[in-house]
Amino acid sequence: MTDRTQGAGGGSTPAAGAKGPDELRQQIEETRSQLGDTVEELAAKADVKGRAKARAADLRDKAGAMTVHLRSTASRAGHRVQEKASHAGHRVQERASHAGHRVQERASHAGHAAQERAAETGHAAGQTVPRRMRAAVEACRRNPRPVMIAGAVGAAVVTAGVLARRHGGRH
């Protein structure tokens, strides 16, 4: 046995002398415990495979969390786009409906005006307004829905053209 022990800083310090066999056994047990802890620390540092597995598990957890975050972000973005598209579709549909009503109204007024002019001039409506035109106006009066649909489609086409032109000028 020596009369020096290794201190916490790695340097050697003089050993406190044991005053009896019981105290010596206690010092030996403490030294063994410290040595065991040191061996465990060194083994943990030397266990490259174990550390690599722990690091891989940590990275998998982070990747999983990032995936959840990205899916959530993409889902929210998709919902926003869907809402905007739906809103734009409703606006186009509303404008097309209004345009259809205006077209129907103007066609009706034009038909009435033609009939009034014919009545004022003393001619029969069939003589002033061509027969095909009169038949078309009467068909529109009897079936206003197709006229509104045609007007709505026309307005939607015009609106889409205007929007495409606006977006085309920005790029």
LOGUTOR-887092 format. One line per 4 residues: number of its first residue (from 1); their letters; for each residue x, y, z of C-alpha. Coordinates in Angstrom, 1 decimal. Layout:
NUM> A> X/Y/Z | ...
This chain:
1> MTDR> 0.0/0.0/0.0 | 1.0/3.6/-0.6 | 0.4/6.6/1.5 | -0.9/8.7/-1.4
5> TQGA> -4.4/8.6/-3.2 | -5.6/10.2/-6.3 | -7.7/13.4/-5.6 | -10.7/14.6/-7.5
9> GGGS> -8.5/16.8/-9.8 | -6.4/13.9/-10.9 | -3.4/14.9/-8.7 | -2.2/12.9/-5.8
13> TPAA> -2.9/14.0/-2.3 | -1.6/12.5/0.9 | -3.8/9.7/2.2 | -5.4/10.3/5.4
17> GAKG> -4.1/7.6/7.6 | -6.6/4.9/8.7 | -7.0/4.8/12.4 | -8.1/1.2/12.5
21> PDEL> -9.0/-1.8/10.4 | -12.7/-0.7/10.2 | -11.8/2.7/8.9 | -9.3/1.2/6.4
25> RQQI> -12.1/-1.1/5.1 | -14.4/1.9/4.7 | -11.7/3.8/2.7 | -11.2/0.7/0.5
29> EETR> -14.9/0.4/-0.1 | -15.1/4.2/-1.1 | -12.2/3.8/-3.4 | -13.8/0.7/-5.0
33> SQLG> -17.0/2.7/-5.5 | -15.2/5.6/-7.0 | -13.3/3.3/-9.3 | -16.5/1.6/-10.3
37> DTVE> -18.1/4.9/-11.2 | -15.0/5.9/-13.2 | -15.1/2.6/-15.1 | -18.8/3.1/-15.9
41> ELAA> -18.1/6.6/-17.2 | -15.3/5.3/-19.4 | -17.4/2.4/-20.6 | -20.2/4.8/-21.6
45> KADV> -17.7/7.0/-23.5 | -16.2/4.0/-25.2 | -19.7/2.7/-26.2 | -19.8/4.3/-29.6
49> KGRA> -22.5/2.0/-30.9 | -24.8/2.8/-27.9 | -24.2/6.5/-28.3 | -24.9/6.3/-32.0
53> KARA> -28.2/4.5/-31.3 | -29.2/7.1/-28.8 | -28.4/9.9/-31.2 | -30.3/8.2/-34.0
57> ADLR> -33.4/7.8/-31.8 | -33.1/11.5/-30.9 | -32.9/12.4/-34.6 | -35.9/10.1/-35.4
61> DKAG> -38.0/11.9/-32.7 | -37.0/15.3/-34.1 | -37.8/14.2/-37.7 | -41.2/12.9/-36.6
65> AMTV> -42.0/16.1/-34.8 | -40.9/18.1/-37.9 | -43.1/15.9/-40.1 | -46.1/16.5/-37.9
69> HLRS> -45.4/20.2/-38.0 | -45.0/20.3/-41.8 | -48.2/18.3/-42.4 | -50.1/20.6/-40.1
73> TASR> -48.8/23.7/-41.9 | -49.6/22.2/-45.3 | -53.1/21.3/-44.1 | -53.7/24.8/-42.9
77> AGHR> -52.4/26.3/-46.2 | -54.6/23.9/-48.1 | -57.7/25.0/-46.1 | -56.9/28.6/-46.7
81> VQEK> -56.5/28.1/-50.5 | -59.8/26.1/-50.5 | -61.6/28.9/-48.7 | -60.3/31.6/-51.0
85> ASHA> -61.2/29.6/-54.1 | -64.6/28.9/-52.7 | -65.1/32.6/-51.9 | -63.9/33.6/-55.4
89> GHRV> -66.2/31.0/-57.0 | -69.2/32.3/-55.1 | -68.4/35.9/-56.2 | -68.1/34.8/-59.8
93> QERA> -71.4/32.9/-59.6 | -73.1/35.9/-58.0 | -71.8/38.3/-60.6 | -72.7/35.9/-63.4
97> SHAG> -76.2/35.5/-62.0 | -76.6/39.3/-61.8 | -75.3/39.6/-65.4 | -77.8/36.9/-66.5
101> HRVQ> -80.7/38.9/-64.9 | -79.5/42.1/-66.6 | -79.3/40.3/-70.0 | -82.8/38.9/-69.6
105> ERAS> -84.1/42.2/-68.5 | -82.6/44.0/-71.5 | -83.8/41.4/-73.9 | -87.3/41.8/-72.5
109> HAGH> -87.1/45.6/-72.7 | -85.8/45.3/-76.3 | -88.7/43.1/-77.2 | -91.2/45.4/-75.6
113> AAQE> -89.6/48.4/-77.3 | -89.8/46.8/-80.7 | -93.5/45.9/-80.1 | -94.2/49.5/-79.0
117> RAAE> -92.4/50.9/-82.1 | -94.4/48.6/-84.3 | -97.6/49.6/-82.6 | -96.8/53.3/-82.9
121> TGHA> -96.0/53.1/-86.6 | -99.2/51.2/-87.2 | -97.5/48.0/-88.4 | -98.0/44.6/-86.9
125> AGQT> -95.2/43.5/-84.7 | -94.4/40.7/-87.2 | -93.8/43.2/-90.0 | -91.3/45.5/-88.1
129> VPRR> -89.5/42.8/-86.1 | -88.2/39.8/-88.0 | -90.1/36.6/-87.2 | -87.0/34.8/-85.9
133> MRAA> -86.3/37.7/-83.5 | -89.8/37.7/-82.2 | -89.7/33.9/-81.7 | -86.4/34.2/-79.8
137> VEAC> -87.8/37.0/-77.5 | -91.0/34.9/-76.8 | -88.8/31.8/-76.1 | -86.8/33.9/-73.6
141> RRNP> -90.0/35.0/-71.9 | -91.3/31.5/-71.6 | -88.0/30.0/-70.5 | -86.0/32.6/-68.5
145> RPVM> -83.7/30.0/-66.8 | -81.6/29.1/-70.0 | -81.2/32.8/-70.7 | -79.9/33.4/-67.1
149> IAGA> -77.6/30.4/-67.4 | -76.2/31.6/-70.7 | -75.7/35.1/-69.3 | -74.0/33.7/-66.2
153> VGAA> -71.7/31.6/-68.3 | -70.9/34.6/-70.5 | -70.2/36.7/-67.4 | -68.0/34.0/-65.9
157> VVTA> -66.0/33.8/-69.2 | -65.6/37.5/-69.2 | -64.6/37.6/-65.5 | -62.1/34.7/-66.0
161> GVLA> -60.6/36.6/-69.0 | -60.2/39.7/-66.9 | -58.6/37.8/-64.0 | -56.3/36.0/-66.3
165> RRHG> -55.3/39.2/-68.0 | -54.6/40.9/-64.6 | -52.5/38.0/-63.4 | -50.7/37.7/-66.8
169> GRH> -49.6/41.3/-66.5 | -47.9/40.8/-63.1 | -45.6/38.0/-64.2
